[in-house]
């Protein structure tokens, strides 16, 4: 570890043991030497102290007021935050307080990736860019052209470009003319480990229990989960929802359903144990909604990292172009896939999972073996370490 650079993380995605991009960063950096890492988070969304990397110093960069982003001034305030993003690099030397970074890593989401890129350029430090969504397509429309130009410049400035899916890597190379690498989300090094599928998969005898773990953050996701619940009727199955949604919130997005039970948000390790003990199959929904197409195509469902570790069979429901279906196509035998919104196709897939123990077992074994290979913490960290050691001159630091 002695040859690893002193690394500064600067970004608007909190580095914490929670979910989505935050979990990706936490797991990526959890074995990095604490004395060679500094985390500076934008103050619009900061990590919880009990979820942080042990022994690592965290600081906050003053950006603005999160409440204004959730008000009628959202578009105006977004423009102001973006315009000020480069100039905020002047705050960093005082925050660093003697920590002399040799490399900078950031996430292309929010506003601080521009600050990180400016700081890296000013101090001639290598920049490493992690991308888990297509940020230029997410910002308000009045900002889109400007952010697209900035993102293109920063993407080419970076010495490594770590994309969350093969589809994203190929699309961004086409757009920006610079090659990237695939950095799949990783499992937590302290997560529970299971040798193989649970023995109950070998037997029928009870109505099947399916489970979904994650956030329901678009109308397309909510419609699809309700569709799954409807298609459980023929086998009298149940759908468990694990995530930051209460029964009342589930009802507000149309998920009040006799076959759905909201189970709450759990820590990753406890969640995996609950899934392993209670579910017979795990659902990976990928929205069919036209407005979600680009996100479904380029992003990658991070839930697959923990899903595959449980050694349970997978049911992927989504359009043929989505990254989860493409992953299943690239790794035959890892999942039941349904690429149509027609109820008959989903009912048939559920029927196979509910009625064929040998089929369930094969899918579960294949999913676990593929996940062990692609989603291990050691694999993700090896991708990062290769990027850092190749892109960091030994003498580079802030003076």
MIMARLUM-637241 format. One line per field, with one value per residue (C-alpha): x, z, y; residue in one letter; residue number from 1. Coordinates in nm, 2 decimals. Example, Ala and Ser with C-alpha at 12.3 -4.5 7.8 and 13.67 -1.06 7.14 Angstrom:
<atoms>
u <- 1.23_1.37
w <- 0.78_0.71
v <- -0.45_-0.11
res <- a_s
n <- 1_2
</atoms>
This chain:
<atoms>
u <- 0.00_0.30_0.30_-0.07_-0.10_-0.24_-0.59_-0.85_-1.21_-1.41_-1.78_-2.14_-2.21_-2.16_-1.91_-2.10_-2.23_-2.58_-2.70_-2.66_-2.36_-2.27_-2.23_-2.03_-1.78_-1.77_-1.70_-1.45_-1.25_-1.30_-0.96_-0.77_-0.51_-0.69_-0.38_-0.35_-0.72_-0.91_-1.29_-1.44_-1.81_-2.03_-2.26_-2.58_-2.58_-2.33_-2.26_-2.38_-2.09_-2.19_-2.17_-1.83_-1.50_-1.32_-1.02_-1.07_-1.10_-1.41_-1.47_-1.75_-1.72_-1.96_-2.17_-2.51_-2.85_-3.02_-3.36_-3.35_-3.30_-3.62_-3.82_-3.98_-3.64_-3.48_-3.38_-3.26_-3.05_-2.91_-2.78_-2.62_-2.46_-2.32_-2.18_-1.99_-1.86_-1.52_-1.44_-1.50_-1.16_-1.01_-1.16_-0.97_-0.61_-0.74_-0.95_-0.67_-0.46_-0.13_-0.27_-0.09_-0.29_-0.12_-0.44_-0.81_-1.11_-1.46_-1.81_-1.98_-2.29_-2.40_-2.17_-1.84_-1.70_-1.63_-1.46_-1.25_-1.15_-1.05_-0.85_-0.67_-0.59_-0.46_-0.23_-0.13_-0.28_-0.42_-0.80_-1.00_-1.36_-1.63_-1.96_-2.27_-2.53_-2.56_-2.55_-2.58_-2.92_-3.05_-2.99_-3.26_-3.30_-3.17_-2.84_-2.80_-2.59_-2.35_-2.31_-2.27_-1.97_-1.82_-1.87_-1.71_-1.40_-1.37_-1.42_-1.12_-0.92_-0.94_-0.66_-0.91_-1.28_-1.45_-1.80_-2.06_-2.16_-2.02_-2.30_-2.21_-1.84_-1.91_-2.16_-1.93_-1.64_-1.86_-1.97_-1.64_-1.37_-1.19_-1.17_-1.30_-1.30_-1.59_-1.62_-1.91_-2.06_-1.89_-1.99_-1.90_-1.59_-1.78_-2.10_-2.23_-2.10_-2.29_-2.15_-2.44_-2.82_-3.04_-3.17_-3.53_-3.49_-3.48_-3.84_-4.19_-4.46_-4.54_-4.65_-4.34_-4.20_-4.03_-3.84_-3.72_-3.46_-3.40_-3.57_-3.88_-3.78_-3.98_-4.34_-4.21_-4.05_-4.37_-4.59_-4.35_-4.35_-4.73_-4.73_-4.51_-4.75_-5.05_-4.87_-4.81_-5.19_-5.18_-4.92_-5.06_-4.71_-4.60_-4.37_-4.15_-4.03_-3.71_-3.60_-3.67_-4.04_-4.31_-4.65_-4.80_-4.55_-4.60_-4.97_-4.90_-4.72_-4.97_-4.81_-5.09_-5.16_-5.26_-4.95_-4.70_-4.55_-4.32_-4.04_-3.84_-3.47_-3.21_-2.83_-2.67_-2.56_-2.90_-3.08_-2.88_-2.96_-3.33_-3.34_-3.16_-3.39_-3.72_-3.72_-3.73_-3.64_-3.52_-3.67_-3.47_-3.72_-3.59_-3.85_-4.01_-4.12_-3.98_-3.86_-3.64_-3.49_-3.14_-3.10_-3.21_-2.97_-2.65_-2.68_-2.64_-2.86_-2.62_-2.86_-2.72_-2.40_-2.58_-2.85_-2.60_-2.42_-2.74_-2.73_-3.10_-3.25_-3.31_-3.60_-3.51_-3.80_-3.72_-3.68_-3.43_-3.20_-3.16_-2.82_-2.96_-3.10_-2.77_-2.58_-2.80_-2.75_-2.37_-2.38_-2.63_-2.81_-2.79_-3.16_-3.51_-3.55_-3.88_-3.85_-4.22_-4.49_-4.74_-4.87_-4.84_-4.47_-4.42_-4.67_-4.48_-4.15_-4.29_-4.45_-4.11_-3.95_-4.23_-4.27_-3.93_-3.68_-3.40_-3.44_-3.43_-3.12_-2.93_-3.02_-2.91_-2.58_-2.50_-2.59_-2.37_-2.07_-2.10_-2.15_-1.84_-1.64_-1.77_-1.88_-1.63_-1.47_-1.13_-1.22_-1.35_-1.05_-0.81_-0.97_-0.92_-0.57_-0.47_-0.61_-0.44_-0.10_-0.09_-0.21_-0.02_0.34_0.53_0.62_0.28_0.13_-0.01_0.26
w <- 0.00_0.03_-0.34_-0.33_-0.37_-0.11_-0.24_-0.21_-0.27_-0.35_-0.46_-0.39_-0.34_0.03_0.11_0.35_0.41_0.28_-0.07_-0.44_-0.53_-0.16_-0.11_-0.43_-0.30_0.05_-0.07_-0.32_-0.06_0.25_0.24_0.13_0.39_0.61_0.65_0.27_0.21_0.27_0.21_0.13_0.06_-0.07_0.21_0.00_0.11_0.37_0.52_0.86_1.11_1.20_0.84_0.75_0.66_0.99_1.07_0.76_0.81_0.66_0.58_0.42_0.13_0.16_-0.16_-0.07_0.07_-0.01_0.07_-0.22_-0.46_-0.33_-0.38_-0.67_-0.72_-0.82_-1.17_-1.09_-0.79_-1.00_-1.25_-0.97_-0.81_-1.15_-1.23_-0.89_-0.91_-1.05_-0.82_-0.51_-0.57_-0.39_-0.06_-0.08_0.03_0.36_0.42_0.34_0.63_0.55_0.36_0.03_-0.22_-0.51_-0.69_-0.69_-0.73_-0.79_-0.91_-1.21_-1.02_-0.86_-0.88_-0.70_-0.98_-1.16_-0.85_-0.83_-1.19_-1.16_-0.84_-1.01_-1.31_-1.11_-0.91_-1.19_-1.02_-1.20_-1.19_-1.16_-1.26_-1.14_-1.33_-1.22_-1.41_-1.71_-1.52_-1.82_-1.90_-1.54_-1.49_-1.57_-1.95_-1.94_-1.80_-2.02_-2.31_-2.07_-1.84_-2.14_-2.26_-1.91_-1.87_-2.21_-2.11_-1.76_-1.91_-2.14_-1.86_-1.64_-1.65_-1.57_-1.64_-1.43_-1.57_-1.38_-1.68_-2.02_-2.19_-2.03_-2.10_-2.47_-2.50_-2.33_-2.55_-2.85_-2.72_-2.58_-2.77_-2.46_-2.35_-2.00_-1.79_-1.62_-1.25_-1.14_-0.79_-0.53_-0.23_0.12_0.25_0.58_0.41_0.50_0.29_0.19_0.04_-0.19_-0.23_0.07_0.09_0.08_-0.30_-0.36_-0.25_-0.33_-0.07_0.02_-0.19_-0.32_-0.17_-0.40_-0.27_-0.40_-0.22_-0.32_-0.37_-0.57_-0.72_-1.04_-1.15_-1.39_-1.11_-0.91_-1.20_-1.27_-0.91_-0.90_-1.22_-1.05_-0.76_-0.99_-1.17_-0.84_-0.81_-0.99_-0.75_-0.44_-0.39_-0.19_-0.28_0.01_-0.04_0.15_0.13_0.25_0.19_0.46_0.41_0.38_0.12_-0.07_-0.09_-0.22_-0.52_-0.60_-0.41_-0.17_-0.28_-0.10_-0.22_-0.12_0.22_0.30_0.53_0.57_0.52_0.67_0.70_0.41_0.62_0.79_0.46_0.29_0.58_0.57_0.19_0.23_0.50_0.37_-0.01_-0.28_-0.56_-0.60_-0.84_-1.05_-1.20_-1.48_-1.59_-1.94_-1.92_-2.22_-1.99_-1.80_-2.11_-2.11_-1.74_-1.78_-2.07_-1.91_-1.54_-1.35_-1.07_-0.78_-0.60_-0.81_-0.60_-0.28_-0.46_-0.62_-0.29_-0.13_-0.37_-0.46_-0.81_-0.99_-1.19_-1.41_-1.56_-1.80_-2.16_-2.38_-2.40_-2.02_-1.86_-1.63_-1.93_-2.12_-1.82_-1.81_-2.18_-2.14_-1.86_-1.97_-1.69_-1.42_-1.42_-1.55_-1.78_-1.90_-2.16_-2.23_-2.03_-2.13_-1.82_-1.98_-2.01_-1.65_-1.52_-1.71_-1.56_-1.21_-1.27_-1.36_-1.06_-0.83_-0.97_-1.08_-0.79_-1.02_-1.23_-0.92_-0.80_-1.13_-1.15_-0.79_-0.84_-1.16_-1.02_-0.72_-0.92_-1.17_-0.88_-0.70_-1.01_-1.11_-0.79_-0.53_-0.33_-0.44_-0.81_-0.78_-0.57_-0.82_-1.10_-0.88_-0.78_-1.14_-1.24_-0.94_-0.98_-1.35_-1.34_-1.05_-1.09_-0.77_-0.72_-0.79_-0.48_-0.37_-0.25
v <- 0.00_0.23_0.32_0.44_0.81_1.05_1.06_1.35_1.26_1.57_1.53_1.58_1.20_1.13_0.85_0.63_0.28_0.34_0.28_0.37_0.59_0.64_0.26_0.23_0.49_0.35_-0.01_0.12_0.31_0.10_-0.07_0.24_0.35_0.60_0.82_0.86_0.95_1.27_1.31_1.65_1.64_1.92_2.04_1.99_1.62_1.50_1.16_1.04_1.01_0.65_0.54_0.68_0.51_0.44_0.65_0.88_1.25_1.40_1.77_1.97_2.22_2.51_2.51_2.64_2.55_2.22_2.35_2.59_2.29_2.15_2.47_2.66_2.82_2.49_2.58_2.93_2.80_2.51_2.76_2.96_2.66_2.55_2.89_2.90_2.54_2.62_2.91_2.70_2.53_2.83_2.70_2.38_2.46_2.59_2.28_2.05_2.18_2.01_1.71_1.72_1.51_1.34_1.25_1.36_1.14_1.26_1.15_1.31_1.40_1.73_2.03_1.95_1.74_2.07_2.20_1.88_1.91_2.27_2.20_1.91_2.12_2.41_2.19_1.95_1.65_1.35_1.34_1.01_1.03_0.79_0.79_0.62_0.82_1.05_1.38_1.61_1.45_1.50_1.88_2.13_2.18_2.54_2.41_2.10_2.24_2.41_2.11_1.88_2.09_2.09_1.72_1.65_1.86_1.70_1.35_1.41_1.58_1.27_1.02_0.74_0.72_0.46_0.38_0.18_-0.04_-0.15_0.03_0.36_0.31_0.25_0.54_0.79_0.69_0.75_1.09_1.22_1.04_0.90_0.54_0.44_0.13_-0.06_-0.03_-0.24_-0.16_-0.38_-0.58_-0.47_-0.66_-0.73_-0.86_-1.20_-1.49_-1.79_-2.11_-2.18_-2.16_-2.23_-2.58_-2.48_-2.39_-2.77_-2.81_-2.67_-2.66_-2.30_-1.99_-1.83_-1.51_-1.26_-0.96_-0.62_-0.41_-0.05_0.28_0.34_0.67_0.70_0.63_0.37_0.17_0.18_0.07_-0.22_-0.34_-0.33_-0.53_-0.80_-0.81_-0.85_-1.14_-1.32_-1.39_-1.73_-1.87_-1.68_-1.53_-1.23_-0.94_-0.79_-0.44_-0.35_0.02_0.37_0.35_0.31_0.14_0.49_0.60_0.28_0.35_0.70_0.57_0.30_0.01_-0.06_-0.41_-0.73_-0.91_-0.64_-0.59_-0.29_-0.41_-0.09_0.01_-0.22_-0.21_-0.40_-0.70_-0.74_-0.70_-0.98_-1.21_-1.12_-1.18_-1.51_-1.63_-1.51_-1.48_-1.75_-1.51_-1.15_-0.90_-0.66_-0.41_-0.18_0.08_0.05_0.42_0.62_0.90_0.65_0.49_0.66_0.59_0.23_0.19_0.34_0.29_-0.04_-0.17_-0.18_-0.41_-0.70_-0.69_-0.80_-0.99_-1.23_-1.28_-1.43_-1.72_-1.68_-1.69_-1.36_-1.23_-0.93_-0.74_-0.47_-0.36_-0.55_-0.24_-0.20_-0.28_-0.55_-0.75_-0.69_-0.82_-1.13_-1.18_-1.15_-1.41_-1.68_-1.87_-1.60_-1.50_-1.53_-1.23_-1.08_-0.81_-0.75_-0.57_-0.83_-1.01_-1.36_-1.34_-1.24_-1.50_-1.77_-1.67_-1.65_-1.99_-2.15_-2.00_-2.11_-2.46_-2.59_-2.65_-2.76_-2.44_-2.22_-2.39_-2.36_-1.99_-1.93_-2.11_-1.92_-1.58_-1.63_-1.75_-1.46_-1.21_-1.35_-1.29_-0.94_-0.77_-0.86_-0.57_-0.70_-0.68_-0.32_-0.22_-0.37_-0.16_0.15_0.07_0.01_0.35_0.53_0.37_0.42_0.78_0.93_1.06_1.00_1.36_1.51_1.69_2.02_2.26
res <- x_x_x_x_x_x_x_x_x_x_x_x_x_x_x_x_x_x_x_x_x_x_x_x_x_x_x_x_x_x_x_x_x_x_x_x_x_x_x_x_x_x_x_x_x_x_x_x_x_x_x_x_x_x_x_x_x_x_x_x_x_x_x_x_x_x_x_x_x_x_x_x_x_x_x_x_x_x_x_x_x_x_x_x_x_x_x_x_x_x_x_x_x_x_x_x_x_x_x_x_x_x_x_x_x_x_x_x_x_x_x_x_x_x_x_x_x_x_x_x_x_x_x_x_x_x_x_x_x_x_x_x_x_x_x_x_x_x_x_x_x_x_x_x_x_x_x_x_x_x_x_x_x_x_x_x_x_x_x_x_x_x_x_x_x_x_x_x_x_x_x_x_x_x_x_x_x_x_x_x_x_x_x_x_x_x_x_x_x_x_x_x_x_x_x_x_x_x_x_x_x_x_x_x_x_x_x_x_x_x_x_x_x_x_x_x_x_x_x_x_x_x_x_x_x_x_x_x_x_x_x_x_x_x_x_x_x_x_x_x_x_x_x_x_x_x_x_x_x_x_x_x_x_x_x_x_x_x_x_x_x_x_x_x_x_x_x_x_x_x_x_x_x_x_x_x_x_x_x_x_x_x_x_x_x_x_x_x_x_x_x_x_x_x_x_x_x_x_x_x_x_x_x_x_x_x_x_x_x_x_x_x_x_x_x_x_x_x_x_x_x_x_x_x_x_x_x_x_x_x_x_x_x_x_x_x_x_x_x_x_x_x_x_x_x_x_x_x_x_x_x_x_x_x_x_x_x_x_x_x_x_x_x_x_x_x_x_x_x_x_x_x_x_x_x_x_x_x_x_x_x_x_x_x_x_x_x_x_x_x_x_x_x_x_x_x_x_x_x
n <- 1_2_3_4_5_6_7_8_9_10_11_12_13_14_15_16_17_18_19_20_21_22_23_24_25_26_27_28_29_30_31_32_33_34_35_36_37_38_39_40_41_42_43_44_45_46_47_48_49_50_51_52_53_54_55_56_57_58_59_60_61_62_63_64_65_66_67_68_69_70_71_72_73_74_75_76_77_78_79_80_81_82_83_84_85_86_87_88_89_90_91_92_93_94_95_96_97_98_99_100_101_102_103_104_105_106_107_108_109_110_111_112_113_114_115_116_117_118_119_120_121_122_123_124_125_126_127_128_129_130_131_132_133_134_135_136_137_138_139_140_141_142_143_144_145_146_147_148_149_150_151_152_153_154_155_156_157_158_159_160_161_162_163_164_165_166_167_168_169_170_171_172_173_174_175_176_177_178_179_180_181_182_183_184_185_186_187_188_189_190_191_192_193_194_195_196_197_198_199_200_201_202_203_204_205_206_207_208_209_210_211_212_213_214_215_216_217_218_219_220_221_222_223_224_225_226_227_228_229_230_231_232_233_234_235_236_237_238_239_240_241_242_243_244_245_246_247_248_249_250_251_252_253_254_255_256_257_258_259_260_261_262_263_264_265_266_267_268_269_270_271_272_273_274_275_276_277_278_279_280_281_282_283_284_285_286_287_288_289_290_291_292_293_294_295_296_297_298_299_300_301_302_303_304_305_306_307_308_309_310_311_312_313_314_315_316_317_318_319_320_321_322_323_324_325_326_327_328_329_330_331_332_333_334_335_336_337_338_339_340_341_342_343_344_345_346_347_348_349_350_351_352_353_354_355_356_357_358_359_360_361_362_363_364_365_366_367_368_369_370_371_372_373_374_375_376_377_378_379_380_381_382_383_384_385_386_387_388_389_390_391_392_393_394_395_396_397_398_399
</atoms>
